[in-house]
């Protein structure tokens, strides 16, 4: 089911999560190189305050003149301090709970809200009652400073009794036009309930429209929105967030955060946990937006689709981020992409789950994510335990898939998709039916180069890979220790895969240990199939018509240039597919092979003279033997004659 996040629909009453109002976010260690220049201005604990024109003091327990000139005479509410602050001022707030009093709609108590100001920094985490009165004393973890929309102070678990709460704890309409000089640092924002008419159905914690404040060391917990952005809503806004946590917020879309209409927030060291979206994006929803995330963690979030994050026509950039234990009732346990092109680098997706498609990631409607050095481990789904691609073309480089599981496609399922995978590893993935590691279905044509499949298993067919009406291209790929009923290494059903310089060893099945073909026409060139049980290749004749040439096939196989000779692999039992110096597969392939690579599986040049006969011919299998024959040349002795 495809959902339109821009359409507000009738939905079930809110189910919530038990949120402890006293939760304190443990700040992740600093040290991230921040991409946005404005973040330099964000002041964190332990550093000196910026040179303020005036410091305005706020303390709910103060009993003095209530004018904000000192801790003793501090304002007892935050609102008067905000009204008094001018450009260049700072507001220091003592621990305690503060509620908004200014109303943007006079006569509607729920319109009570706070509003930040450009040029004004607001800092929490002080406790004058114990003598913590200077900047160096500030401790927002132990001196929790709460900004609450719970106007009656009667909120219960699971968002009970919040009908009278403020629509937004902070409300920033476009007229404010906030920039990064408006700073909020060291607060817990809680109890906002954006359950009203548009736009007051968005952004329970903070609502930003054309506003981009700087938020640091803040926790957003127990906020809700009828439509979008339980914790934070951004429209045409690009706030900067550092060391922030979103915990136990909920909305229809974007339980923790919702980014819309070219919003590009920058987040570093932020955490999203136990947030809920009834539709898309438990942690974050991006609609036509391009946020940047560095060192962010998504854990235990849930949604109908996109448990951790949902992208809708968006291109977020994620570096060193982790998605763990997120879940969905439909697609994309970790990340859901709809016509989107996210870029992930050094990211980990582990133990995420989806009842339907893409336990780790779902890519649909012409999505083209780019993943580099990413790991998928322990994810599960009905289709595509780690990743499912539907009419999409992701590009994956140096990625690892380990211990993922599904009914179809233990690690990856492709439907009418053509992903590109280079230097990827598939280990110990499993499936109940087809495709222990990869299942290619209906006109899928992935291209795999230098990929390794080991110890994957299928309850039915294709322990390593199963192809149905598909035509993948594999170059320098190895299959070892995979198992299934049909096709331990690979199973082909009405498919035409092309394999060049691939190696199959030690795979097992009831039929076709290395490969099983059913009404299929695979093309194998320069390949090695040895040590698979019970046979290397099984063909359902006469329906199947494989073309196998210049390959080493144990027991022999009809085709030009094929040999039946032990390839003398260095240690295939332990995954070492290098050719020994005396291997009969050296210089035994053909240089005319389809998709012949320039390099072998580890980057050595192809088409070398491996046997020293001064003719360079490609080797069989994933390895190209490089021999320096100058070491073996014989030289005639030099004879000196005297005259």
Secondary structure as UniProt FT lines:
FT   TURN            5..6
FT   TURN            21..22
FT   HELIX           37..41
FT   TURN            45..46
FT   STRAND          55..58
FT   TURN            60..61
FT   TURN            72..73
FT   HELIX           78..84
FT   TURN            87..88
FT   STRAND          90..94
FT   STRAND          96..99
FT   STRAND          102..103
FT   TURN            106..107
FT   HELIX           109..111
FT   STRAND          112..114
FT   TURN            118..119
FT   STRAND          121..127
FT   HELIX           128..130
FT   HELIX           135..137
FT   TURN            140..142
FT   STRAND          145..148
FT   TURN            151..152
FT   HELIX           157..159
FT   TURN            160..161
FT   TURN            163..164
FT   STRAND          170..172
FT   TURN            174..176
FT   TURN            180..181
FT   STRAND          183..185
FT   STRAND          188..190
FT   STRAND          193..194
FT   TURN            198..201
FT   STRAND          206..209
FT   STRAND          214..216
FT   STRAND          219..221
FT   STRAND          224..228
FT   STRAND          232..235
FT   STRAND          240..242
FT   STRAND          245..247
FT   STRAND          250..253
FT   STRAND          257..260
FT   STRAND          266..268
FT   STRAND          271..273
FT   STRAND          276..280
FT   STRAND          284..287
FT   STRAND          292..294
FT   STRAND          297..299
FT   STRAND          302..305
FT   STRAND          309..312
FT   STRAND          317..319
FT   STRAND          322..324
FT   STRAND          327..328
FT   STRAND          335..338
FT   STRAND          343..345
FT   STRAND          348..350
FT   STRAND          353..357
FT   STRAND          361..364
FT   STRAND          370..372
FT   STRAND          375..377
FT   STRAND          380..383
FT   STRAND          387..390
FT   STRAND          395..397
FT   STRAND          400..402
FT   STRAND          405..408
FT   STRAND          412..415
FT   STRAND          420..422
FT   STRAND          425..427
FT   STRAND          430..434
FT   STRAND          438..441
FT   STRAND          447..449
FT   STRAND          452..454
FT   STRAND          457..458
FT   STRAND          465..468
FT   STRAND          473..475
FT   STRAND          478..480
FT   STRAND          483..486
FT   STRAND          490..493
FT   STRAND          498..500
FT   STRAND          503..505
FT   STRAND          508..511
FT   STRAND          515..518
FT   STRAND          523..525
FT   STRAND          528..530
FT   STRAND          537..539
FT   TURN            541..543
FT   STRAND          547..549
FT   STRAND          552..553
FT   TURN            554..555
FT   TURN            560..561
FT   STRAND          569..571
FT   HELIX           572..574
FT   STRAND          576..579
FT   TURN            581..582
FT   TURN            584..587
FT   TURN            591..592
FT   TURN            594..595
FT   TURN            601..602
FT   HELIX           629..632
//
